[in-house]
């Protein structure tokens, strides 16, 4: 049977179309596969330290300037 003839004639083995397979989930990155609970805990601790330092910088900029200005004003009044 030629190729053209096989395409035009229905085949009994393919009477019902087979469902297409669902796509496989994307594999996780290699670094994600080797990450342990200790790594995740260390990431959380480092993120918390980063947040604390950011908050400290914000407080220092606002309150530090106010305290510095207060010290300069007090020194000026004493003279």
Beta strands, then each sheet from edge to edge (+ up, - down):
end
